[in-house]
Amino acid sequence: MHGAVKERVCVVCRRVADMPKPKVASDRRQCANCREPIWVAKKWPTTSVKICSHCMKRDGSKNPNGSRLH
């Protein structure tokens, strides 16, 4: 999933604390904002900024279609 925070495109990832086992092949990284451990799918480009879903919600960004954040 991706979103926009502070006018930059980001990949939104689940925190390790929220999802102990990822559903897809993932690497453990850190959120670019809060530095919490997150799961990053291996298929995502390495150049994209990765943030956790908590930071996405905290920054006030919303999904334009109103669908759930996964």
Order of alpha helices (4+ residues) and beta strands (2+ residues): beta-beta-beta-beta-beta-alpha
